[in-house]
Every structure is written in C-alpha cells, then in structure tokens.
C-alpha cells in the first residue's frame, strides 16, 4: 500500500470534520467509506477491530478512531495532522457560535434561538440513551442483567442529582464488575484509582476538560451532567440557560460532541479558555492512540477491559438518561416545555435527525423572541 501524502490526510480528514454531522455513527461511516471502501488503506477486519478498541477506551471514540486511521496510513505525523484536521473545523465553528450565543447581551433573536435549541436538549439526551440502551441490554444474561440494571440506575441517579460525581460512579461501576469477575475466576490484583480536584481558575477548567477527555466512558452525552455540575453548579462559569445553549451548539456543529467543552471553556475564560479546554480534552485521545494503537487488536479481546466496560457502559447509559433531568430543570419559560415535548415526538417516535430537530426548536425560539414573548436571560 502506498502511503498518502500529509496533504491528502489533511484534506480527507478535514472534509470529514466539516461534514460529520450526526455524531459517532456518522463519523464511523465516513471513515469506513474513506479508508476501507474507497481508498483500501485498511482491511475491513482491522477497521472493525479499531472501532471495538476505541469503544473500550474512555473519551470520544470516533475522535480516537479518526486518529488511529490517520496513524495507520501515515504514521505518527499523519495521526497528528489527521486528528487535528478532523477536530479543528467543528472547534472553530463552536467557538465562533459561543462568541455569538454566550456574550453578555446578545440580540433578542439570538437569545430566542438559544432558548429554543436548549429546550430540546433533554429530548436529545433521551434519544441518545435509548439508541444505546437496547443493544447494550441484549448483551447481558442471567445475573449479569441484574447488575446491568444496578449500574445503569446508579449512573442515572447520580447524573440526575449530583452530576460532578458522574466520573466517580463510572469508575466505581467498572471497577466493581472487574473485581467481581476476577473474584469469581481467582485471585485478583487491584490498582487504586486516584482522583484529583481542581482549585479554581484555569486549574479548575483544566480538570473539568481532563475528566471529559480522559475519564468519561460512553462519550457524547455522558459528559453533560459532569460539565453541568462544574460549569453551572460549582464554578458558575455559565448560567443554566447558557449551558443549555452550549450543549445545543455541541450537537448542531460537525465533529465530535466532546467539543461542547470548548463552549464551556469559552464561558469560563473567553477564547483562550475555549482553546485550552479543547486542547486538554483531546490530548488524551492522541496519547491513547499514539502510545497504544499497535495493541488495538489485542485490546478488543482483553478480558480486563471488557469486564470494566461491562460495568462502566451501563452506568454511562444511565448517566445519559439521567442527564435529561437537570437539563429539563434548567428550563424557565412555559413555551420551552412545549418545545421539549415537540422535540421528543420528533426524535423518539418520529426518528428525525438531531440537527434538524434542534434547528426547528431554535426557529420556534426566534419566533417567540421576535413576537415579544419571554426569553430566558
């Protein structure tokens, strides 16, 4: 196989970063079409191994897959170029939109659009959880099914009531399943998990972004209660309405959903904060792939990783579902609840796309604002 040039890697991965609306399923489909079907840079089974391995890692799986594929076709330099090209388009867009939506006194129609899109975010969380729930539940049997329910319930309760502890619950559930399986199969050795806490200012932002990028299993919406607990509850970087706007922006922009953390960083410390949060959140993905990419085939069959994910995975699904509770509580106007109900109908029984639904909800918010209706501040 002749390796593509770095310019080709930058162009092709950048193209996916520009058109990758729809989250991980869209990214995986676009990457497979590029590297397996069209260019034949990777064999189909190697690509599937990479998908499975990335899903066993914490952090944004589709970003890690994009970095892995670029590394596979052009080495370490290709991984850096391809990963950056995949991330930068959506990052630039979400920072530009953050400047528009999160400024101190945006125009009424901007506030209305944000309030409309934000009202629909809880329904998006429920849709995301539902899409993951049934496939995950079918993979468990017997007492494993009982533990699955307990792990999911733990994640849901904590996400609904104390979002800053979501990462701890994911680690505890994963560690509990791993310990139980090892206890049933023989003596086990345990590695303690050390957690640090931020102290305020930029260190707090770094810690929040690090948790998003390195410690959160499940990706996507599982990071929402974690970020809401820090950004709104603990450090007051954003109001409830602004946080809903940030989550909505992460959904309507292309590229990985984890880029929502850049909007949180913008709210905390402007453009520099947004760039810092993105750098910290995505650095672990590059590290995981560059340091461990050659072991991805073995990771798919690794009993320890699979056991940990068997506990952390259901907890992540529960956390995504539980995230809908604080997101709904953040609504302040009666018309927003009507928008939420309409979005739920479009996303669940209607199976409409997330981006289309959020844009429609934003349009309703614009109409309310221009008509003189109440809009959250």
QUIFEN-V64833 format. One record per residue. N is the residue number from 0. RES is the residue in one letter. OMEGA is omega in degrees with one decimal (NA if undefined). Layout:
# QUIFEN-V64833
[[N;RES;OMEGA] [N;RES;OMEGA]]
This chain:
# QUIFEN-V64833
[[0;X;176.4] [1;X;-177.4] [2;X;176.2] [3;X;176.5] [4;X;176.8] [5;X;177.3] [6;X;177.7] [7;X;178.2] [8;X;-179.6] [9;X;-178.2] [10;X;-174.6] [11;X;178.7] [12;X;175.2] [13;X;177.1] [14;X;178.4] [15;X;177.3] [16;X;-179.5] [17;X;-173.9] [18;X;-173.7] [19;X;173.5] [20;X;176.4] [21;X;174.0] [22;X;-173.6] [23;X;179.7] [24;X;178.4] [25;X;-179.4] [26;X;-179.3] [27;X;179.5] [28;X;-179.6] [29;X;179.0] [30;X;178.8] [31;X;179.7] [32;X;-178.1] [33;X;-167.4] [34;X;-179.7] [35;X;-172.0] [36;X;-172.6] [37;X;-173.4] [38;X;-179.4] [39;X;176.4] [40;X;178.4] [41;X;172.1] [42;X;-176.9] [43;X;-177.2] [44;X;176.7] [45;X;178.1] [46;X;179.6] [47;X;175.8] [48;X;-179.9] [49;X;177.4] [50;X;-179.1] [51;X;-179.2] [52;X;179.6] [53;X;177.9] [54;X;176.1] [55;X;-178.7] [56;X;171.5] [57;X;177.5] [58;X;-174.6] [59;X;-172.6] [60;X;-176.8] [61;X;174.9] [62;X;178.4] [63;X;177.8] [64;X;178.3] [65;X;179.4] [66;X;179.9] [67;X;-178.8] [68;X;178.4] [69;X;176.9] [70;X;-177.3] [71;X;-175.7] [72;X;-175.3] [73;X;174.1] [74;X;-175.9] [75;X;179.2] [76;X;177.4] [77;X;178.1] [78;X;179.8] [79;X;-179.2] [80;X;-178.5] [81;X;178.8] [82;X;178.7] [83;X;-179.8] [84;X;178.3] [85;X;-173.7] [86;X;-167.4] [87;X;-177.6] [88;X;179.0] [89;X;179.5] [90;X;179.4] [91;X;-179.0] [92;X;-177.0] [93;X;175.8] [94;X;177.4] [95;X;178.9] [96;X;176.7] [97;X;177.7] [98;X;-179.0] [99;X;-172.5] [100;X;-173.9] [101;X;177.4] [102;X;-172.0] [103;X;-176.8] [104;X;179.5] [105;X;176.2] [106;X;-177.0] [107;X;-176.6] [108;X;175.0] [109;X;177.6] [110;X;178.8] [111;X;178.6] [112;X;178.9] [113;X;179.9] [114;X;178.0] [115;X;178.3] [116;X;179.0] [117;X;179.5] [118;X;-176.9] [119;X;-172.1] [120;X;179.6] [121;X;177.7] [122;X;176.7] [123;X;178.2] [124;X;179.1] [125;X;178.0] [126;X;-179.6] [127;X;179.2] [128;X;-178.4] [129;X;180.0] [130;X;179.4] [131;X;-168.5] [132;X;-173.3] [133;X;177.8] [134;X;179.3] [135;X;-177.9] [136;X;-178.1] [137;X;-177.6] [138;X;-178.2] [139;X;-179.8] [140;X;174.5] [141;X;-179.9] [142;X;175.5] [143;X;178.2] [144;X;178.3] [145;X;179.2] [146;X;178.1] [147;X;-179.7] [148;X;-179.4] [149;X;178.9] [150;X;-180.0] [151;X;179.3] [152;X;179.0] [153;X;178.7] [154;X;-179.0] [155;X;-178.4] [156;X;-178.4] [157;X;178.5] [158;X;-178.1] [159;X;-171.9] [160;X;-174.6] [161;X;-170.8] [162;X;-178.0] [163;X;-178.7] [164;X;-176.8] [165;X;-178.9] [166;X;-180.0] [167;X;-179.6] [168;X;177.7] [169;X;179.4] [170;X;-179.8] [171;X;179.9] [172;X;177.2] [173;X;178.8] [174;X;179.2] [175;X;179.1] [176;X;178.2] [177;X;179.9] [178;X;-179.7] [179;X;-179.1] [180;X;178.2] [181;X;177.8] [182;X;179.4] [183;X;-176.4] [184;X;179.1] [185;X;-179.8] [186;X;-177.7] [187;X;170.4] [188;X;-174.5] [189;X;176.9] [190;X;-178.8] [191;X;178.3] [192;X;-178.1] [193;X;178.3] [194;X;178.2] [195;X;178.9] [196;X;177.0] [197;X;-176.3] [198;X;-180.0] [199;X;178.3] [200;X;-176.7] [201;X;178.2] [202;X;178.0] [203;X;178.2] [204;X;178.0] [205;X;-178.5] [206;X;177.9] [207;X;-179.6] [208;X;179.0] [209;X;177.6] [210;X;179.5] [211;X;-172.7] [212;X;-171.1] [213;X;-172.3] [214;X;-175.6] [215;X;175.6] [216;X;177.9] [217;X;177.7] [218;X;173.7] [219;X;-171.4] [220;X;178.6] [221;X;179.3] [222;X;-174.0] [223;X;179.2] [224;X;177.4] [225;X;-179.4] [226;X;-179.4] [227;X;179.4] [228;X;180.0] [229;X;-171.1] [230;X;-176.8] [231;X;-172.2] [232;X;-171.9] [233;X;-172.1] [234;X;175.9] [235;X;176.0] [236;X;-177.4] [237;X;168.9] [238;X;178.4] [239;X;-179.9] [240;X;178.7] [241;X;178.8] [242;X;175.1] [243;X;176.1] [244;X;-178.5] [245;X;179.4] [246;X;178.7] [247;X;178.7] [248;X;177.3] [249;X;-179.4] [250;X;-174.3] [251;X;178.0] [252;X;179.2] [253;X;178.9] [254;X;-174.0] [255;X;-179.9] [256;X;-179.7] [257;X;178.7] [258;X;172.3] [259;X;-179.0] [260;X;177.0] [261;X;176.1] [262;X;176.3] [263;X;178.3] [264;X;177.3] [265;X;178.2] [266;X;-178.5] [267;X;-172.2] [268;X;175.7] [269;X;-175.9] [270;X;178.7] [271;X;177.8] [272;X;178.4] [273;X;178.7] [274;X;178.9] [275;X;-179.3] [276;X;179.5] [277;X;179.6] [278;X;-178.6] [279;X;-175.9] [280;X;-176.4] [281;X;-179.0] [282;X;178.6] [283;X;179.4] [284;X;176.9] [285;X;-178.7] [286;X;-180.0] [287;X;-175.1] [288;X;-177.3] [289;X;-178.5] [290;X;-174.3] [291;X;-175.5] [292;X;-178.2] [293;X;179.7] [294;X;-173.6] [295;X;-179.9] [296;X;-179.9] [297;X;-178.8] [298;X;-179.0] [299;X;-178.1] [300;X;-177.2] [301;X;-175.8] [302;X;-179.1] [303;X;-180.0] [304;X;-178.6] [305;X;178.6] [306;X;178.9] [307;X;-178.4] [308;X;177.8] [309;X;174.7] [310;X;-177.7] [311;X;-177.9] [312;X;176.7] [313;X;177.5] [314;X;177.9] [315;X;178.3] [316;X;176.1] [317;X;179.4] [318;X;177.7] [319;X;178.7] [320;X;178.9] [321;X;179.3] [322;X;180.0] [323;X;-177.2] [324;X;178.2] [325;X;176.8] [326;X;177.2] [327;X;179.1] [328;X;-178.8] [329;X;179.0] [330;X;-175.4] [331;X;-178.1] [332;X;-175.9] [333;X;-178.5] [334;X;178.1] [335;X;177.8] [336;X;175.6] [337;X;176.7] [338;X;177.9] [339;X;178.6] [340;X;178.4] [341;X;178.2] [342;X;178.4] [343;X;178.0] [344;X;179.8] [345;X;-173.2] [346;X;-173.7] [347;X;177.5] [348;X;-177.7] [349;X;179.0] [350;X;176.4] [351;X;-179.4] [352;X;-178.7] [353;X;-177.0] [354;X;179.6] [355;X;-179.3] [356;X;179.9] [357;X;178.2] [358;X;176.9] [359;X;177.6] [360;X;176.5] [361;X;177.0] [362;X;176.5] [363;X;179.5] [364;X;176.7] [365;X;-180.0] [366;X;178.6] [367;X;-177.6] [368;X;-178.8] [369;X;178.1] [370;X;177.4] [371;X;179.7] [372;X;-178.7] [373;X;179.8] [374;X;179.1] [375;X;-179.6] [376;X;NA]]
